[in-house]
Amino acid sequence: MTDKSAGSNVTGLRASKPCVMCEKPSVRAFHPFCSKHCADLDLGKWLNGSYAIPVVEEDGAQLADYDPDIDE
């Protein structure tokens, strides 16, 4: 028989950071969030496209001069 509470008193090496969604203290089980609710809110933002990496469009002049048949 194993004692499930034995690992509950283990202290992390790093200081706890606040939840990235609501700023409450984060919980190890849902790191870097404080709860499953905040983790699900973050996942929803990823899935609906709220988070995106900005892209810099190049101007068309450089692309107009491009010839794929010429090896540089």
RONUDREN-520593 format. One record per residue (C-alpha): x, y, z; residue number from 1. Coordinates in nm, 3 decimals, padded with zeros to 5 digits. Last residue first. Layout:
<<X; Y; Z>; NUM>;
...
This chain:
<<02.159; 03.146; -05.759>; 72>;
<<01.965; 02.901; -05.971>; 71>;
<<01.726; 03.067; -06.216>; 70>;
<<01.406; 02.875; -06.295>; 69>;
<<01.224; 03.008; -05.983>; 68>;
<<01.236; 03.366; -06.119>; 67>;
<<01.180; 03.631; -05.850>; 66>;
<<01.162; 03.990; -05.971>; 65>;
<<00.790; 04.021; -05.887>; 64>;
<<00.858; 03.893; -05.532>; 63>;
<<01.089; 04.183; -05.448>; 62>;
<<00.844; 04.437; -05.584>; 61>;
<<00.545; 04.276; -05.405>; 60>;
<<00.643; 04.408; -05.061>; 59>;
<<00.721; 04.153; -04.793>; 58>;
<<00.451; 04.081; -04.538>; 57>;
<<00.561; 04.081; -04.175>; 56>;
<<00.386; 03.804; -03.985>; 55>;
<<00.265; 03.833; -03.625>; 54>;
<<00.243; 03.502; -03.438>; 53>;
<<-00.115; 03.437; -03.337>; 52>;
<<-00.312; 03.394; -03.016>; 51>;
<<-00.681; 03.472; -03.051>; 50>;
<<-00.711; 03.196; -03.312>; 49>;
<<-01.020; 03.016; -03.178>; 48>;
<<-00.820; 02.711; -03.065>; 47>;
<<-00.542; 02.903; -02.893>; 46>;
<<-00.787; 03.124; -02.702>; 45>;
<<-00.988; 02.817; -02.602>; 44>;
<<-00.674; 02.651; -02.466>; 43>;
<<-00.615; 02.957; -02.246>; 42>;
<<-00.970; 02.942; -02.110>; 41>;
<<-00.928; 02.567; -02.049>; 40>;
<<-00.612; 02.626; -01.843>; 39>;
<<-00.794; 02.897; -01.646>; 38>;
<<-01.080; 02.657; -01.566>; 37>;
<<-00.843; 02.372; -01.486>; 36>;
<<-00.703; 02.586; -01.207>; 35>;
<<-00.424; 02.821; -01.100>; 34>;
<<-00.236; 02.812; -01.431>; 33>;
<<00.131; 02.769; -01.519>; 32>;
<<00.109; 02.491; -01.402>; 31>;
<<-00.220; 02.300; -01.360>; 30>;
<<-00.114; 02.033; -01.104>; 29>;
<<00.157; 02.260; -00.959>; 28>;
<<-00.092; 02.537; -00.877>; 27>;
<<-00.039; 02.898; -00.983>; 26>;
<<-00.102; 03.185; -00.741>; 25>;
<<-00.382; 03.410; -00.873>; 24>;
<<-00.285; 03.641; -01.164>; 23>;
<<-00.602; 03.561; -01.367>; 22>;
<<-00.481; 03.415; -01.698>; 21>;
<<-00.105; 03.369; -01.660>; 20>;
<<-00.149; 03.230; -01.310>; 19>;
<<00.106; 03.385; -01.076>; 18>;
<<00.458; 03.246; -01.045>; 17>;
<<00.567; 03.001; -00.776>; 16>;
<<00.927; 03.035; -00.666>; 15>;
<<01.156; 02.777; -00.817>; 14>;
<<01.302; 02.469; -00.653>; 13>;
<<00.964; 02.315; -00.581>; 12>;
<<00.871; 02.201; -00.230>; 11>;
<<00.761; 01.842; -00.167>; 10>;
<<00.495; 01.817; 00.105>; 9>;
<<00.233; 01.655; -00.118>; 8>;
<<00.464; 01.374; -00.226>; 7>;
<<00.394; 01.155; 00.080>; 6>;
<<00.017; 01.214; 00.064>; 5>;
<<-00.039; 00.923; -00.173>; 4>;
<<00.092; 00.668; 00.079>; 3>;
<<00.143; 00.341; -00.098>; 2>;
<<00.000; 00.000; 00.000>; 1>;
